[in-house]
């Protein structure tokens, strides 16, 4: 009998251990638990090195909230300095680095926006934490058949969110296309986190010229800060310039060297 290897990732220890124990009672399921995003990544690496990789990741939608004191349903940002990795970041990383592993997000309540973000990150399913074991097993087996599972009550909201995201992306792409080739180069440097001085060194321009280009980029994109320009660029699929130079900090909504 082919066995399904499942990794439960939840920083609520009692829930994680209880769910793992319930799944372990199934004759075709091998299950382990991890109490954080970094612990899950280490478990994935060990399993892959041993030639017995996981098949399905069950990820808490609020992963990392306990570590940061957050009390909300929207995943907290990834914070490298504290070792916190939120659920959506974990799903995205696994989807990109280990595409054979299917991810299912476990949530305490339905949230169309968060569910849409999870699907965009590469999740194959969104399941309520209080669903029956039979339902969860059906989802686990379904995603291994390349099925996508969502609660029926969430479907309309998730489709609305995904449609809105596509609309925003189309508008963002149109705005980025209005930039000159040089302005797009500057924008990519901004996405990479470069300040004005670093952009000038990279593109062999004067800081004054770079400042003018940055102002033109903000004006054409219709935003008032570098962070907003970077967010719009990412929606449009603009990647960072390679090999960023130097460190930057944010000051008053702008990035400074």
ABEGO torsion letter per residue (X at the ends): XBBBBBBBBBABAAAAAAAAAAAAABAABBBBBBABAAAAAAAAAAAAAAGBBBABBBBBAABGAAAAGBBBABBBBBBAAAGBBBAAAAAAAAAAABAABBBBBBBABBBAAAAAAAAAAGBABBBBAABBAAAAAAAAAAAAAGBBBBBAAAAAAAAAAAAAAAAAAAAAAAAAAABBAAAAAAAAAAAAGBBAAAAAAAAGBBAAAAAAAAAAAAAAAGBABAAAAAAAAAAAGBBBBBGBBEBBBBBGGBBBX
